[in-house]
Amino acid sequence: MAGLGETTAALRRMRKAAAAASGAPTATGRLTETSFSPNPGNLRMLSYAPAGVAKPALVVILHGCSQTAEAFAQGSGWIELAGRCGFALLCPEQKPANNANRCFNWFEPAHIRRGDGEAGSIRAMIERAVTLHGVDPGRIYITGLSAGGAMAAVMLAAYPETFAGGAIIAGLPYGAAANMHEAFSSMMQPQSRSGPEWGRSLRRAGGRGEDGWPSISIWHGGADTTVHVDNSEAMVRQWRHAHGLDRAAPEIDAVSGYRRERWRGGDGLVRVTRYSAPTLGHGAPVKLSGTDACGEAGPFLIAGPLSSSLQIARDWGLAEGRAANAPEDADPVAIEAPSLAGEIDAVIRNALAAAGLIR
């Protein structure tokens, strides 16, 4: 009888063969570093692009403090999703020389304005990725965790015309701090500014919001003791105001036990979404087994009933399932992906779980 190692290796070969036969891309599990310029924020550029996909979408993912770009991309499930669904990844990485804890400097004025510092570096990386990977410039998205979430908010504020959508996990609104003391204060205490006040902060980033603001989803746990949960309410106020939805009532439902609130614009599309769970701590949710499993548990990657990466990709129409920002009567989004490969992935995961190698 074949051992577990032989069985899983054979299953992986079957998965690759199924993907090749269907013409679907496969993930390498590795990011490639690329040079770019200008680089005023002194960041690293790492990326992944699927083979054989013309004009793929691009997802920019920003890691949290103490994380590396590749560890976050792998653990959160984004590399897996990019290979399965055929989109490119851009994974900027902070250098310890810039911040000893590897945090993006989302609170430093020199790094959070259009054309400056780390924000300018990330924008230059995006331009490089568009050329390097043949990215569709109309399908660029950004997400981040914690300090990376706060930096994603910076990018959405400073370069709104660049992004079709954004997702902020356990982060803070743009303009919450202008130095390290204010950063710690805003992380620990409730935010009291109104929607119009937060909107003024957004416009100070130098972005061209008059051309329209991207849709946004906000993820935050009620048990987060690192970034006060009230920051999610501040972000909701900020982005509802940006979209002219200050007085709009939300649609409220649940997704895998998470409370979901959605605010639609006059065109029927969802512009602002909030996902919340009272027991979720500080981190990105990952689902380890069963249907819709995606990601790996680790530092600031919290096992639960829902994968935030998969749900975000669905909301953006990049993964199989109904897109949350579609009109209510829209058909479910269908992504061409080999169903056999998905079944084989599940077999591999279940086999490893049964052997006690993963949980």
Secondary structure, 3 states (H helix, E strand, C coil): CCCHHHHHHHHHHHHHHHHHHHCCCCCCCCCEECCCCCCCCCCEEEEECCCCCCCCCEEEEECCCCCCHHHHHHHCCHHHHHHHHCCEEEEEECCCCCCCCCCCCCCCHHHCCCCCHHHHHHHHHHHHHHHHHCCCCCCEEEEEECHHHHHHHHHHHHCHHHCCEEEEECCCCCCCCCCHHHHHHHHHCCCCCCHHHHHHHHHCCCCCHHHCCCEEEEEEECCCCCCCCHHHHHHHHHHHHHCCCCCCCCEEEEECCEEEEEEECCCCCEEEEEEEECCCCCCEEEECCCCCCECCCECCEEECCCCHHHHHHHHCCCCCECCCCCCCCCCCECCCCCHHHHHHHHHHHHHHHHCCCCC
